[in-house]
């Protein structure tokens, strides 16, 4: 009997032992590990004064651009050494000269006619004096104008005036045979050359001034609210400083910059876009060279227009604030999350300017929280200033 029971007992004990071992490993641990609070990066903010900017773009154009037109006829006998597209000149330089001999001859002829008319005038004045003396001796009653030779005297005096006018006209035509530059500038295009015959009213060249350039900068009505434009904000009797503008373009691998200022606004909104164009002036674009190159007309420019200055505001990175809810996460003194409402004044490429429930010294969360919950415990990484 023992032989039968002993194997059964041993087998039963082995099964019980195996069952206990399996049961022990399959039971969950009763003690749960507490999750570690997330590590967050924060930025300690302080109120400050900030001047915002408005971004726009435009093309540089000459402030003054004209067609040089001849007022006389004749053959071109002289041109400026730089009379070609892109050539530069100074005010008063002779750009084109027309053969003046016809007008010199006209002046000589006018002088001859004037001398003859003055001789006739002297003779007529002498005859008028004689007629007056004769009437005083022989005449009776009131003398008629014809008896005193008054009409003849007027006629001769008119001839003298006409001869003087002809001389002045011939002199003016001779002066106009030389076309001088009305300003410092460059030649955009030339239309005539040496030896060509010109007629009055013919275009000689297209010129533009180099003393300054202008750029039309369209801005939206929303952007306009951030600008201190004279016609919008100037008070009666107050002075106003035009907003400055920084303009830049890419030249090769570098960036060239120029500084200008807003001089006026155009009088109406663009009918298609509803934008208003501001006009910026860049003084001395050729003398204030950047990267060794002058600013040329037709250059496309990016513009940053100086805007209003705001006080007691905060500057945050763009990714910090929720653009939909305009909220930001703040870590309190107890290392728990708080959600604060913002008043976003201006969103720019690399920053946002805000007001709202923020206070100086608040620790704004930059990163580290995927699903924020009000009151969540967090651990602060080293502060960013």
C-alpha positions as CSV (number, residue, x, y, z in Angstrom):
1,X,0.0,0.0,0.0
2,X,2.9,2.3,0.8
3,X,4.3,1.7,-2.6
4,X,1.2,3.0,-4.2
5,X,0.6,6.0,-1.9
6,X,4.2,7.4,-1.9
7,X,4.3,8.2,-5.6
8,X,0.9,9.7,-5.5
9,X,1.9,12.0,-2.5
10,X,5.2,13.0,-4.2
11,X,3.3,13.8,-7.5
12,X,0.7,15.8,-5.6
13,X,3.3,17.9,-3.8
14,X,5.0,18.6,-7.0
15,X,1.8,19.8,-8.7
16,X,1.0,22.0,-5.7
17,X,4.5,23.5,-5.7
18,X,4.3,24.3,-9.4
19,X,0.9,25.8,-9.1
20,X,2.1,28.1,-6.3
21,X,5.1,29.2,-8.3
22,X,2.9,30.0,-11.4
23,X,0.3,31.8,-9.3
24,X,3.0,33.9,-7.7
25,X,4.4,35.1,-11.0
26,X,1.0,35.7,-12.6
27,X,-0.2,38.0,-9.8
28,X,0.2,41.8,-10.5
29,X,2.3,43.8,-8.2
30,X,0.2,45.5,-5.7
31,X,2.5,48.5,-5.3
32,X,2.3,50.9,-8.3
33,X,5.1,53.2,-9.2
34,X,4.2,56.9,-9.1
35,X,4.8,58.7,-12.5
36,X,7.6,61.1,-12.5
37,X,6.5,64.8,-13.1
38,X,7.4,66.0,-16.6
39,X,10.5,68.2,-17.0
40,X,9.7,71.6,-18.6
41,X,11.8,74.4,-19.9
42,X,10.5,77.8,-18.9
43,X,11.2,81.5,-19.7
44,X,11.0,84.1,-17.0
45,X,9.4,87.1,-18.5
46,X,9.5,90.8,-17.6
47,X,7.5,93.7,-18.9
48,X,9.3,96.0,-21.3
49,X,8.8,98.6,-23.9
50,X,8.7,97.3,-27.5
51,X,8.6,99.0,-30.9
52,X,6.8,96.8,-33.4
53,X,7.6,96.7,-37.1
54,X,5.4,96.2,-40.2
55,X,6.6,94.1,-43.1
56,X,6.0,95.1,-46.7
57,X,7.8,95.0,-50.0
58,X,8.2,97.1,-53.2
59,X,10.3,98.2,-56.1
60,X,12.7,101.1,-56.0
61,X,11.8,103.8,-58.5
62,X,13.3,107.3,-59.3
63,X,11.7,110.2,-57.5
64,X,12.1,112.3,-60.7
65,X,12.1,110.8,-64.2
66,X,11.5,112.8,-67.4
67,X,11.8,112.8,-71.2
68,X,14.4,115.2,-72.5
69,X,12.8,116.9,-75.5
70,X,14.3,119.3,-78.0
71,X,12.4,122.6,-78.6
72,X,14.4,123.6,-81.8
73,X,15.3,121.9,-85.1
74,X,18.8,121.1,-86.3
75,X,21.5,118.6,-86.6
76,X,23.1,117.1,-83.4
77,X,26.7,118.3,-83.4
78,X,27.7,117.3,-79.8
79,X,26.7,114.8,-77.2
80,X,27.8,114.2,-73.6
81,X,30.7,111.7,-73.2
82,X,28.4,109.5,-71.1
83,X,25.4,109.9,-73.4
84,X,24.4,106.2,-73.3
85,X,22.0,104.0,-71.3
86,X,23.3,104.0,-67.7
87,X,25.6,107.1,-68.2
88,X,25.7,109.5,-65.3
89,X,25.8,113.3,-65.5
90,X,25.6,116.4,-63.2
91,X,23.2,119.3,-63.2
92,X,24.1,121.8,-65.9
93,X,26.1,119.4,-68.1
94,X,25.5,119.7,-71.8
95,X,23.9,116.4,-72.9
96,X,23.1,117.3,-76.5
97,X,23.9,120.3,-78.7
98,X,22.2,121.2,-81.9
99,X,23.8,123.2,-84.7
100,X,23.1,126.8,-83.6
101,X,24.1,128.7,-86.8
102,X,20.6,129.2,-88.0
103,X,19.7,130.9,-84.8
104,X,22.9,133.0,-84.8
105,X,22.0,134.3,-88.2
106,X,18.4,135.0,-87.0
107,X,19.9,137.1,-84.2
108,X,22.0,139.1,-86.6
109,X,19.0,139.7,-88.8
110,X,16.9,140.7,-85.8
111,X,19.6,143.1,-84.7
112,X,19.6,144.6,-88.2
113,X,15.8,145.0,-88.2
114,X,16.0,146.6,-84.8
115,X,18.6,149.1,-85.9
116,X,16.5,150.1,-88.9
117,X,13.4,150.4,-86.8
118,X,15.2,152.6,-84.2
119,X,16.4,154.8,-87.1
120,X,12.9,155.2,-88.4
121,X,11.7,155.9,-84.8
122,X,14.2,158.7,-84.4
123,X,13.1,160.2,-87.7
124,X,9.4,159.9,-86.9
125,X,9.9,161.5,-83.4
126,X,11.6,164.5,-85.1
127,X,8.7,164.8,-87.6
128,X,6.2,164.7,-84.7
129,X,8.0,167.6,-83.0
130,X,8.0,169.5,-86.2
131,X,4.3,168.9,-86.8
132,X,3.5,170.1,-83.3
133,X,5.4,173.3,-83.8
134,X,3.7,174.0,-87.1
135,X,0.3,173.4,-85.7
136,X,1.0,175.8,-82.9
137,X,2.0,178.5,-85.4
138,X,-0.5,177.9,-88.2
139,X,-3.2,175.6,-86.9
140,X,-6.6,176.5,-85.6
141,X,-8.6,174.6,-83.0
142,X,-7.7,171.1,-81.8
143,X,-5.2,169.2,-83.9
144,X,-6.2,165.7,-85.1
145,X,-3.9,162.7,-84.3
146,X,-3.1,162.4,-88.0
147,X,-1.9,166.0,-88.2
148,X,0.4,165.3,-85.2
149,X,1.6,162.0,-86.8
150,X,0.5,160.0,-83.8
151,X,-0.5,156.8,-85.7
152,X,2.8,156.9,-87.6
153,X,4.7,157.2,-84.3
154,X,2.8,154.2,-82.9
155,X,3.5,152.1,-85.9
156,X,7.3,152.8,-85.7
157,X,7.4,152.1,-82.0
158,X,5.6,148.8,-82.6
159,X,8.2,147.9,-85.3
160,X,10.9,148.6,-82.7
161,X,9.2,146.3,-80.2
162,X,8.8,143.6,-82.8
163,X,12.4,143.8,-83.8
164,X,13.4,143.4,-80.1
165,X,11.1,140.5,-79.7
166,X,12.6,138.8,-82.8
167,X,16.1,139.3,-81.4
168,X,15.0,137.8,-78.0
169,X,13.4,134.9,-79.7
170,X,16.5,134.2,-81.8
171,X,18.6,134.4,-78.7
172,X,16.2,132.0,-76.9
173,X,16.3,129.6,-79.8
174,X,20.1,129.7,-79.7
175,X,20.1,128.9,-76.0
176,X,17.7,126.1,-76.6
177,X,20.0,124.5,-79.1
178,X,22.0,123.3,-76.1
179,X,20.2,120.8,-73.9
180,X,21.5,120.8,-70.4
181,X,20.9,118.4,-67.6
182,X,18.2,119.7,-65.1
183,X,19.5,117.6,-62.2
184,X,22.2,115.1,-61.2
185,X,21.2,111.8,-62.6
186,X,21.5,108.9,-65.1
187,X,20.3,108.1,-68.6
188,X,17.8,105.4,-68.7
189,X,17.5,105.4,-72.5
190,X,18.8,107.5,-75.4
191,X,16.9,108.1,-78.6
192,X,19.3,110.2,-80.8
193,X,22.9,110.3,-81.6
194,X,25.6,112.4,-83.2
195,X,24.7,113.7,-86.7
196,X,21.0,113.1,-86.4
197,X,18.6,115.8,-87.4
198,X,16.0,116.8,-84.8
199,X,12.7,118.5,-85.0
200,X,10.9,120.4,-82.3
201,X,9.2,118.1,-79.8
202,X,11.4,115.1,-80.5
203,X,12.5,112.9,-77.5
204,X,16.2,113.0,-77.0
205,X,16.7,110.8,-73.9
206,X,14.9,109.4,-70.8
207,X,16.6,110.8,-67.6
208,X,16.1,110.1,-64.0
209,X,17.4,111.8,-60.9
210,X,19.8,110.1,-58.5
211,X,19.3,112.3,-55.5
212,X,16.7,109.9,-54.0
213,X,14.6,106.9,-54.9
214,X,11.0,106.1,-53.8
215,X,9.4,102.8,-53.0
216,X,5.6,102.1,-52.9
217,X,4.9,99.9,-49.9
218,X,1.4,98.4,-49.7
219,X,0.0,97.7,-46.2
220,X,-3.3,96.3,-45.1
221,X,-5.7,98.1,-42.9
222,X,-4.8,95.8,-40.0
223,X,-1.1,96.6,-40.4
224,X,-1.9,100.3,-40.6
225,X,-3.1,100.2,-37.0
226,X,0.5,99.6,-35.9
227,X,1.9,102.7,-37.8
228,X,2.1,106.3,-36.8
229,X,1.3,107.9,-40.1
230,X,1.0,111.7,-40.2
231,X,-2.4,112.0,-41.9
232,X,-3.9,109.6,-39.5
233,X,-2.4,110.6,-36.1
234,X,-1.0,114.1,-36.4
235,X,-2.7,116.6,-34.1
236,X,-3.2,120.2,-34.9
237,X,-0.2,122.3,-34.0
238,X,2.0,119.3,-33.2
239,X,5.2,118.1,-34.9
240,X,5.5,114.7,-36.4
241,X,8.5,112.5,-37.2
242,X,8.1,110.3,-40.3
243,X,8.5,106.6,-39.6
244,X,11.8,105.1,-40.7
245,X,12.1,102.2,-43.1
246,X,14.8,99.6,-43.4
247,X,15.0,98.2,-46.9
248,X,17.1,95.2,-48.0
249,X,17.8,92.9,-50.9
250,X,20.0,89.9,-51.5
251,X,23.1,90.5,-53.6
252,X,25.0,87.3,-54.2
253,X,25.5,85.7,-50.8
254,X,25.2,88.9,-48.9
255,X,22.3,91.3,-47.9
256,X,22.5,94.9,-48.8
257,X,20.5,97.4,-46.7
258,X,19.4,101.0,-47.0
259,X,17.5,103.3,-44.6
260,X,14.6,105.6,-45.7
261,X,11.5,107.2,-44.3
262,X,7.8,107.4,-45.1
263,X,7.0,110.7,-46.8
264,X,3.4,110.3,-47.8
265,X,0.5,107.9,-48.3
266,X,-1.4,107.5,-51.6
267,X,-4.8,109.0,-51.6
268,X,-6.9,105.9,-52.1
269,X,-7.0,102.2,-51.3
270,X,-6.1,99.6,-54.0
271,X,-9.5,98.6,-55.4
272,X,-8.5,94.9,-55.8
273,X,-6.6,94.3,-52.6
274,X,-8.0,96.9,-50.2
275,X,-4.5,97.9,-49.2
276,X,-3.0,101.4,-48.8
277,X,0.4,102.2,-50.4
278,X,2.9,104.2,-48.3
279,X,5.7,105.9,-50.2
280,X,9.2,105.7,-48.7
281,X,12.0,107.9,-49.8
282,X,15.7,106.7,-49.8
283,X,18.0,109.7,-49.8
284,X,21.3,109.6,-51.7
285,X,21.0,105.9,-52.7
286,X,24.2,106.1,-54.8
287,X,26.4,107.7,-52.2
288,X,25.2,105.5,-49.3
289,X,26.5,102.3,-50.9
290,X,26.0,98.9,-49.3
291,X,28.4,96.1,-50.3
292,X,30.0,98.5,-52.7
293,X,26.9,98.8,-54.9
294,X,24.5,101.6,-55.3
295,X,20.7,101.1,-55.2
296,X,19.4,101.0,-58.7
297,X,15.9,101.7,-59.9
298,X,13.9,98.5,-60.4
299,X,15.5,96.7,-57.4
300,X,13.0,94.6,-55.5
301,X,13.2,95.4,-51.8
302,X,11.9,93.9,-48.5
303,X,10.9,96.6,-46.1
304,X,10.6,96.8,-42.3
305,X,8.6,99.9,-41.4
306,X,9.0,101.3,-37.9
307,X,5.8,101.1,-36.0
308,X,4.3,102.2,-32.7
309,X,6.0,101.7,-29.3
310,X,4.1,99.7,-26.7
311,X,4.9,99.9,-23.0
312,X,4.5,97.2,-20.2
313,X,4.2,94.4,-22.7
314,X,5.8,91.0,-22.9
315,X,7.8,89.4,-25.7
316,X,7.4,85.6,-26.3
317,X,8.6,83.1,-28.8
318,X,5.9,82.4,-31.5
319,X,5.5,78.7,-30.6
320,X,4.7,79.4,-26.9
321,X,1.2,80.7,-27.3
322,X,-1.8,78.8,-28.6
323,X,-2.9,81.0,-31.5
324,X,-6.5,79.6,-31.4
325,X,-7.2,80.1,-27.7
326,X,-4.6,82.8,-27.1
327,X,-3.4,81.1,-23.9
328,X,0.0,80.3,-22.4
329,X,1.2,77.8,-19.8
330,X,2.8,79.3,-16.6
331,X,4.5,77.4,-13.8
332,X,3.5,78.7,-10.4
333,X,5.6,78.8,-7.2
334,X,4.2,75.3,-6.2
335,X,5.5,73.9,-9.5
336,X,2.1,73.4,-10.8
337,X,0.8,74.5,-14.2
338,X,-1.5,77.5,-14.7
339,X,-3.2,78.6,-17.9
340,X,-3.2,82.3,-18.5
341,X,-5.1,84.3,-21.1
342,X,-3.2,86.5,-23.5
343,X,-3.9,89.7,-25.5
344,X,-1.8,89.3,-28.6
345,X,-0.9,92.8,-29.8
346,X,1.4,91.8,-32.7
347,X,2.6,88.6,-34.2
348,X,5.9,88.8,-36.0
349,X,8.2,86.3,-37.6
350,X,10.4,85.6,-34.6
351,X,8.3,86.9,-31.7
352,X,4.9,87.9,-30.5
353,X,4.1,90.9,-28.4
354,X,1.4,90.3,-25.8
355,X,-0.4,91.7,-22.8
356,X,-3.0,90.1,-20.6
357,X,-2.8,88.1,-17.3
358,X,1.0,87.8,-17.4
359,X,3.0,89.4,-14.6
360,X,6.7,90.2,-14.2
361,X,8.6,87.1,-13.1
362,X,6.1,84.6,-14.5
363,X,7.7,81.4,-15.7
364,X,6.3,80.7,-19.1
365,X,6.5,77.1,-20.3
366,X,8.5,76.7,-23.5
367,X,8.4,72.9,-24.0
368,X,8.0,69.6,-22.1
369,X,4.3,69.3,-21.8
370,X,2.4,67.4,-24.5
371,X,-1.1,67.3,-22.8
372,X,-1.3,70.3,-20.4
373,X,-3.7,70.0,-17.5
374,X,-4.4,72.9,-15.0
375,X,-2.7,72.1,-11.7
376,X,-0.3,69.4,-13.2
377,X,2.8,68.9,-11.2
378,X,6.0,69.6,-13.2
379,X,9.7,69.8,-12.7
380,X,11.5,72.9,-13.9
381,X,14.6,72.7,-15.9
382,X,17.2,75.5,-15.6
383,X,15.6,78.8,-16.2
384,X,16.1,80.8,-19.4
385,X,16.5,84.5,-19.0
